[in-house]
């Protein structure tokens, strides 16, 4: 009579052959994928004007003020997450005001 916990653990364990088969499969998949990369890089399937693509991390980023009166404030930069966060906090304040008004006046 064996321990049921030990038997349950052994039933879920993989064998050496299973691990070797998995590793062989993994190596063959990586070999195929690396060959695909080489073929795509040197094949005729490149997109049009691929040599003109921008490789910089921040492409042509110039902060622009949405309105000149907002320049220098958090909302001033039209293309930033800070501006979005500032507008969202204003919207949240306004929403809270509306909800408290509805709660008071019905």
C-alpha positions as CSV (number, residue, x, y, z in Angstrom):
1,X,0.0,0.0,0.0
2,X,1.5,3.3,-1.1
3,X,1.0,6.8,0.0
4,X,-1.8,8.4,-2.0
5,X,0.0,11.8,-2.0
6,X,3.2,10.3,-3.4
7,X,1.3,8.4,-6.0
8,X,-0.6,11.6,-7.0
9,X,2.8,13.5,-7.3
10,X,4.4,10.7,-9.3
11,X,1.4,10.6,-11.7
12,X,1.9,14.3,-12.5
13,X,5.7,14.1,-13.0
14,X,7.1,14.0,-16.5
15,X,9.6,11.4,-17.5
16,X,13.1,11.9,-18.8
17,X,11.9,10.9,-22.3
18,X,9.1,13.5,-22.2
19,X,11.6,16.2,-21.3
20,X,14.0,15.2,-24.0
21,X,11.2,15.1,-26.6
22,X,10.0,18.6,-25.5
23,X,13.5,20.0,-25.8
24,X,14.0,18.5,-29.3
25,X,10.7,20.0,-30.3
26,X,11.7,23.4,-28.9
27,X,15.0,23.4,-30.6
28,X,13.4,22.5,-34.0
29,X,10.8,25.3,-33.6
30,X,13.5,27.8,-32.8
31,X,15.5,26.7,-35.8
32,X,12.5,27.1,-38.1
33,X,11.7,30.5,-36.6
34,X,15.2,31.8,-37.0
35,X,15.2,30.7,-40.6
36,X,12.0,32.5,-41.1
37,X,13.6,35.7,-39.8
38,X,16.5,35.3,-42.2
39,X,14.2,34.7,-45.1
40,X,12.0,37.7,-44.2
41,X,15.0,39.9,-43.9
42,X,16.6,38.9,-47.2
43,X,13.5,38.0,-49.2
44,X,11.5,40.0,-51.7
45,X,8.7,40.7,-49.2
46,X,9.9,43.9,-47.7
47,X,7.4,46.7,-47.5
48,X,7.7,49.7,-49.8
49,X,10.2,52.3,-48.7
50,X,11.4,50.1,-45.8
51,X,14.8,52.0,-45.8
52,X,13.0,55.2,-45.0
53,X,11.4,53.9,-41.8
54,X,12.2,55.9,-38.6
55,X,14.3,54.0,-36.1
56,X,14.5,56.5,-33.3
57,X,12.8,55.7,-30.1
58,X,11.0,59.1,-29.9
59,X,10.1,60.0,-33.5
60,X,9.9,63.8,-34.2
61,X,8.4,64.7,-30.8
62,X,7.9,68.4,-30.3
63,X,5.7,69.5,-27.4
64,X,3.0,71.8,-28.7
65,X,0.7,74.0,-26.6
66,X,-2.9,73.3,-27.3
67,X,-3.8,76.9,-26.4
68,X,-1.3,79.7,-25.8
69,X,-2.8,80.5,-22.4
70,X,-2.2,77.0,-21.2
71,X,1.5,77.0,-22.2
72,X,3.7,76.1,-19.2
73,X,0.9,74.4,-17.3
74,X,0.2,70.7,-17.1
75,X,-2.5,71.0,-19.7
76,X,-0.3,73.0,-22.0
77,X,1.4,70.1,-23.8
78,X,-1.2,68.8,-26.3
79,X,0.6,65.4,-26.8
80,X,1.4,64.3,-23.3
81,X,0.1,61.9,-20.7
82,X,0.4,64.7,-18.1
83,X,-2.2,66.7,-20.0
84,X,-4.5,63.7,-20.2
85,X,-4.1,63.1,-16.5
86,X,-4.8,66.8,-15.7
87,X,-8.0,66.8,-17.8
88,X,-9.1,63.5,-16.3
89,X,-8.7,64.8,-12.7
90,X,-10.8,67.9,-13.7
91,X,-13.5,65.6,-15.2
92,X,-13.5,63.5,-12.0
93,X,-13.9,66.6,-9.8
94,X,-16.8,67.8,-12.0
95,X,-18.4,64.3,-11.9
96,X,-18.2,64.3,-8.1
97,X,-19.8,67.8,-8.0
98,X,-22.6,66.6,-10.2
99,X,-23.1,63.4,-8.1
100,X,-23.2,65.4,-4.8
101,X,-25.7,67.9,-6.4
102,X,-27.9,65.0,-7.5
103,X,-27.7,63.4,-4.1
104,X,-28.7,66.7,-2.4
105,X,-31.4,67.8,-4.7
106,X,-32.7,64.5,-5.9
